[in-house]
Amino acid sequence: MLRRYFQTDRNDALIASLYHSVMLLLDEWLSPVWTDPVTELLKDRFATEFTDPELNITAILEESGYTADYIRRRFSRATGMTPAAYITRLRIDYAKQLLSEKERLRLSVADIGMMCGYYDSRYFARIFRKETGMTPRDYYSGASQSPRSFHITPCSPPSDS
């Protein structure tokens, strides 16, 4: 029915958008997805421990029973990023969420850095700026002016553009 309505002369932007969304969703559901079980275990472990400033990536990789280099290559092939970059992305995404709620939570930037796994607030600010292109204070200023929403975004590999 949606396809028939989409193909009529009355092609509204909303219908076109809905049609394309449904087609993408169906394509995703129907295409076989291979997931690396070791990578999925590592991603789960990283997701639960990324806030620990003393997180030892090499020790976690070696616990898999393979060499750390082999697991790094396997993880990179499956996710498009190294384990260290994946953890950094988790930390920065969490920092963005906390910064958008900074006023309500009454946290300093140093506190947010510590909650995200960084002992040193200057190092946290440097990594945050490298990943986002702005300082945590600038991000907070922009987030405080925009409508508030607290949502979790999935960690995805960086785009090539």
Secondary structure, 3 states (H helix, E strand, C coil): CHHHHHHCCCCCHHHHHHHHHHHHHHHHHHCCCCCCHHHHHHHHHHHHHCCCCCCCHHHHHHCCCCCHHHHHHHHHHHHCCCHHHHHHHHHHHHHHHHHHCHHHHCCCHHHHHHHCCCCCHHHHHHHHHHHHCCCHHHHHHHHHHCCCCCCCCCCCCCCCC
